[in-house]
Amino acid sequence: MPYYLKLKKLDIKTGQSNIALLNVEEAMRYGIKAGDKIKISWQDKSVIAEANTSTKTVKPGWIGLYRDIWEKTKIPPNTIGEVHFLQRAKSVQAIKKRLLGKKLKYEDFYQIFSDISNGILTRTETTYFVASGFMHEYTNQELYYMVKAMAETGEVLKFPGTKVVDKHSVGGLAGNRTTMVVIPIIASLGLTIPKTSSRAITSPAGTSDTMEVLAPVAFNADEIKKIVKKTGGCLVWGGGVNLAPADDKILKVSYPLSLEPYDKMLVSIMAKKVATSVTHLVIDMPVGPTTKIPNMKTAKALEKKFKYIAKKFGIKIKVIMIQTEDPVGMGVGPSLEARDVLRVLQQKDNYPADLANKAIHLAGELLELVGKAKKGQGSKMAWQALESGAAWKKMQEIIKAQGGQPDIDPNDIVLAAHKKYYTAKKSGRISYTYNKNINTVARILGAPADKLAGIYLNKEYDDHVKKGERLFTLYARTKERLKLADKALDKVDIFKVGK
């Protein structure tokens, strides 16, 4: 039986999940305890929230709604809501099974992802689900179920033609903004490449964070289709549309602890590809002791899983495993990385050659995989698209279609006002680059939330430097941020000079 209470707007925001506040006596009368799930309905709207209780903030006869709820919905004054107590979600039982090491079925995963998407599971319950991936490895069959369930709990986008291609990096390497070079190259050659990306989890910038420096990235499904129809490609944020909607909420609980198990990463990537009807896919997997994938043994195990999942969905896939010790590009942080991308696409004299070369290699592999280029000829075709200006022209079309300024120059990009140079303490060769330290320091500076912050690498692995020569430059919005990064650099290094 429902209960009826007046809705009260509370000027409090959790930023996490929907919360409703009841008077403690009222809650006891209805048998509702803190943490219980309730459904609140009014007019033609409804929301599922977690119940909390208070002795003073909310009086009997009222139910308080936090800003997270009422900012999204119009609640007229003196609105009376219908309140239903919800039984503990079935997905909680499935999560318990997983924590105990039991295998889950497709229906279990579908229920979990559906409940995460609809706000039925709390942030804590979702975190337990993510943690279960560390405790017990998923079978390949479970991974397939997860990908299928995550994709099917959201929208599936269909695009014209029989071939939809994509390139995706597993991340973890500083810079490495190859996607923003590959997409316009591929689209300029007549292929359909609708790129949806996540925000950064463990790095100072993701593709969406960086593209947002040049143009908006949040679009709904119909808007994405229009952009792709007009330009052949896009560079948008996956969380802005209902594609695998549980994934973005899982990312939010993963972010604070940089928590991203390999299986969760694989499911996240492949669910988005299934949801965007991808038929051909190249995976960029940087491998090295300071990257997300530490060694070739781990990389090859992941490659097998990617191939297993791809085959189940009829996707042609190639996983490019590249042993690396060094960031790709010179900038680390959204604005600095966007500047690198523009320099490559516009073929400026000071463009980062390693970023261009890697992007060309990945684009070439994709062109060969889809049959657009003959074996061994893909990179040549990609170079021609870049050097002729066709790729930049296509990027301008995409930027314009997404609401950005297509005539932007690398020098137009604003960087943080405060900067500090770091120089070599001795002469010698740079024998090692501490990729994880670069990521950590860049995040201390404020990236990716602060798009203007980051690190510019004036030198790179294997360069010979003289004592006093500039190694890297820090950028931050405030002097306080620079001081924090400076403190960190008392303890860690960016480069190792000498043996």
N, C-alpha and C positions, 0 to 999 in steps of 0.2 A: 504494500500500500504506500502511495506517495505521501510526502509531507509538503506543506506549503509555507514558504517563508519569503519575506521581502528581501529584495536584492540591494546590497549596499556596496558602493565602490570604495575600495581601500587604496590609498595612495602609497602602495608598497609593491615593488616588483622583485620577483625571485630570479628571473632570467633563466629558469630551469624548467619547471613544470607547472601545470595549472594547480593552484591551491585555493581552497575556499575555507573561510573561517566561520565556525559556529560558536555560539555561546556554550560554555561547558555544560551547563545544566540542560540546555536544549538538546545537545548531542547525547547526553546520558538518557534523556527521555526517549529518544528515537533509537537508542542502542548503537549509536555511531561513535567509533573511537578514532583518535588521531591516527592517521595513516590509512584509514579506510577509503575506498573509492566510492564516490557518489556521482550521480548524473543530475545536472541541473538544467531544466527546460523552461523556456519562456517564449511566448508567441510562436514563431516558427524556428527558433534557435535552440540549440542544446550544447552542453559542454560537459566533458568528464573531468573531474578534479579530485585531488587528494584532500581529505578533510583534515583540518587542524582546529584546535579549540582555544578559546580565550575567556577569561572571566570579566574583562572590562571593555575590550575593543568593540565587541559585537554584543548587543543586547538580545534577550530572548525575543523570538519572532522575526529575527533578521538573519541573513547569511552574507558574510562579506566576501567579495570577489577581488582578488589581487589584480594589479594593472595588466598582468600577462593575459588575463581573460578579457577585461572590459575594454582594453585598447583595440582589440580585434572585433568586438561586437558592440552594436549600438544598444544601450540599455536605457530606455526612457525612465524618468523619475517614477518612484512608487510602483515599480514593476514587481509583481509577485511571481516567484519561481516555483516550479514543481520539482521536488527533490526525491530522488530514488537512491536507496542503498544498493550498491553493486556487490555481488559475491566476488570473492577473491578470484582473479583471472586464472583461467586454465593454463595460460602461458607460464604462470609462476610455478606450477607443478612440473611443467616441461623443463624449466630452468633448473629446478631442484634435481631432476633426473640427470641432466647434463653435468651438474656439479658433482654428482655421485659417480660419474663415469659411464652412464648408460647412453646407448645410441638413440638418437631421435629420428622420427619419421618426418616425411614432408609436411604432414598435417601439423606436427608440433612446431616446425619452423614457421609455417605460414601463420599460425596463431601468435607466435612470439613477435614476428615482424609486423603483423596487423595491429597488435596491441601497442607496440612501440610507436607506430605511425599515428595511431588514434589517441595517444596520450593515456592509455589505460595502465601501462606499466610506468612506475616511477623511475626517476633518474637512478636511484639506488638499485632497483631491480634490473634495470638495463645494464648497469655497471657489472652486476653479478653475471649477467649473460656474457658480456665481453670477457670477463675474467675466466669464465669456464673454458674459453679457447686456449688459455695458457695451461690449465690444469690437465686437460685431456685432449689429445689430438683428434681432429675430425677425420673420419674415413672419407675416401673420395666420393662415395655415395651420399654421405651427409653434406659434403661441399656442394654437390650437384643440387640436392634438395634446397640448400640455403640460397644458392644463386637463383633458382627457379622461384622460390617463395618470395625472396626480396624483390625480384623484378615484378612478379605478379600482384604484389600488394600495392603497386602504383600504376602509373600510366605506362603504356608502351607506344613509342613514337614510330610511325611508319613514314618512310620517305620514298619519293619516286625512284623508279629504276630497280634493278635486281642486285646491284652492288652498293653497299654502304661501307666505307672503309674508316679505319681509326688507327691512331697511334697513342700509346699510353706509357708513361714512365711510372715505375713503382716508387720513385722518389728517394729521398734520403741523402741525395748528393747536392751540395751547395751550388746555387746557380742552376745550370742544366735546363734552361728554359727553351729546349729544342721544340717543344710542341707548337709554340707560337711562330716558329719558322716553318715547321713541317706542314701545318694546316694550310697556309696560303699557297705553298708550293703545290701541294696535292690538288687543292681546289682550282688552281690556275690551269691545271692540266685536264680539267673536265670531270673529275671524280667528285662524288658526294662524300663529304667528311664533316658530319655534325659533331663537334667536340664539346662534351660536357665534362667539367672538372670539379674537383672538390677544393675546399679551402685547405691551407697548409695544416698539417697535424704536427709533424716533428721537425719541420724546416721553417726558415724565416719567410718563405713565400711559396705559394702554389700557383698553378697556371691562372686560376680565377683571380687570385689576389693581384697578380701582375697585369693581366688583361684589363682589370678594373682601373688601372692607371690610365689606360687609353680609351676605354669605353665602358658603359654599363654592362653587367654580366647576368643580371637577374631577369629572367623572362619566363613567361608561361609557355605551355606546349604549343599553342597556336602561333605565338610570336616567334618561337624557335623555327617552326615550319616555314614561316614567311621569310625569315632571314636566310635559311638554307635554300629555299626556292629561288631567292633573288641572287645569292652569291655562291651557292654550292657548298658553303661551309659556315661554321660559326665557332666562337670561343666563349662559351657560357658556363655559368655556375650550375651544377646539377641540383643543388639545393633550392634553386629558384623555381623549380618545376617539380611536379609530383612523380619524379622518376626514382624508383627504389627509395621511397620516403623515409623508411626506417634508417637508412644508411646515414643520413645527415644527423639524426638524433644520436646514433651510436658514435659518430665522430665527436660530438660535443662532450660525451662522457669520456672519450679516449684522450681528448686534447690536454686536459690539465696535467696528466702524468705521462704525456707522450706515449700513450699505451696503444700499440697497434700490432697485434699478433699477425703472423704471416697469413694464416688461413682467413682471418677477418679481412686483411688487405686484398687477398685474392677474390673473395666473395664480393667485396665492395666494387672492385674493378669490373668483374665479369657481369655482375647484376646490371650495372649501368650500360654495358655493351649490349646485353640482351634487351634491355629496355629501350635502346635506341636502334634496334634492329641491325646491328653491325654484322657484316658478312665476312670481312677480312680485317685482321688485327695484327699489328706489330707491337710487341711489348719491349720497352727499353728497361733493362735490368742492370744498373750499375753494381759492380761487385768489388768489394775491398774491405779491409779491416776497419775503416772509419765510415763506411756507408751502412745503409739499412740491411744489405745482404752481405755478410762478412766474408764468405768464401764460396768457391765454385761448387762444393758439395751441396751447400744449402740452395744455391741457385739452380742446380740441376734437379733437385728434388721439387722445387717450386715449378720449374719448367714442365715437369711431368704432370703436375696437378693442373697447370694452365691448359695444357694440351688435352687432358682428360675432359675438363669442363667444356672447352671449346668444341671438341668433337661431339659431345652430347647435344650441343645446340647448333651444330652444323656450321660453325665458324672456322674459317681458315686462319691459322695463327702462326706467327714466327716469333720466338723469344730471342732477343739479342742480348747476350750476356757479355759485358765488357768489363774486364779487370781494370780498375782505376784507382788512383791515389789522389786525384786532383779535382777541384771544382771545375765546372764547365762554364766559361764566360768569366767576366771580370767583376760583375756586380752581384751582390748578395742582398736581397731585400727587394720588394715589389718595384719601386721606382727605378732603382739601379739596374734591375734585371730587364725592365721594360726598355730602358735606354740601350742596353746591349742588343735586344731584339731588333729595335729600329735601326741600329747601326749595321746589323747584318742584312736586314731586308733592303735597306737603302744603299748598301754597299759603300759605306763611308770608309775613308782611309784607315781609321782607327778601330774598325770592327774586330771583335774577338774571333780569331780564326778557328779556335777549338770549338766554339759554339756552332759556327757555320759548317765546319767539317762533319761534326757529329749529326747535325740536322740533315745534311745532305745524305749521309750514310743511311739514316733511318728512313728518310723519304724514298731513297732508292730501293731499299728492301721492300717497302710497302708497294711501290710501283711494280716491282717484279712479282710480288705475292699475288696481286690482283690481276696480273697479266697485261698491264698497260705498257710495260717495258720488257724486253727480252732479258734473259739471265745475264748478269754482268753489265747491263746497260742502264740500270735504274739510276745510279748516282750521276751519270752523265746527263740524263734527262732532267734530273732535279737541279743540277748546276745551271743548265741552260735556262730553266725557269727563274732561278735566282738572279743570274747575271744579266739576263735580258730586261729585268725590271717587272716581269709578269707577276712574280710572287708579291712584290711590294704593291703593285696595282690591285691585286686581289685582296691583300690585307687592308688597303684603303677602303675597298668596297665593304669588307666585313666590319671595319671600324665605323663607317658611316651608317650601315644597316643597323648596328647596335647602338647608335646614338652618340658616337664619339666624333672627334675632330680628325678627319682623314688626312689633313695636310700637316700633321704634327711632325716636328723635327726632333731628333734626340736631344738637342740642346734646349728644347722647350720644356723638357721634363724637370719639374722642381724637385730639389733634394732638400733634406733637413738643413736648417740654418746653422747648426753647430757641428763643427767637424774637427777632427784631430788626426794628425799624421803620425805614423809609427815608422821608425827607420831601423836599418840593420845595425846591430851592436858590433858586428865584425864582418869582415869580408869573407866570401866563400860561395859555395853553390847551395841552392835550396834543395835539400835532399829529401824533405818530407813535408807534406801539407796535412795539418790536423783538421780534417773536414768537420768532425763533430764539434770541435772548438769554434770553428767559424760559425756554424749554426747557432751554438749556444750564445756566443757574444752578440751576434746579430739580433737574436731574440731579446737579449738584455737591453740592447739599444732601442727596442720597441717594435721591431718587425715580427710578424706581418701586420699586426693591428695598425701600427703606424707605417703607412706605405712609404713615407719619405726617409725612414731610417734604414740603416744597413751598413755594409762594408764594401768598399771598392778595393779590389786586389790589384795593386800596382805591379806586383810581380807574381810569378807562378812557379810551379815545380820545375826543377832543372835549370832555372835561371841562375846566372852568376851575378852576385851583388857586391857592391863595395860598402865598407863601413860608412854609416851615415846616409846611405841611399834609401829612398822611400820604399817601404814594403807594402803597406796598406793604409787606407784612410777610413776612419769611423765617421758616420753621420748619425746625428740624433737631434730630436726636436728641442731638447733641453740640456743644459750643462749638467744637470743631475744625472741624466741618463749616461752621458759620457763618463762621468765619474764612476758610475756603477760598472761600466764596461772596462774602464781603466783598472779598477780593483780586480776584476776577473782576470785581466791580462797580466796581473802580478803573479798569478797562480798557473796560468796555462799559456801555451804558445799557439800562434797561427802557423808559423813556418819554422822549420828546423834548418838552420844554416850551418853547413859543414857536415862532417861524417855523423 
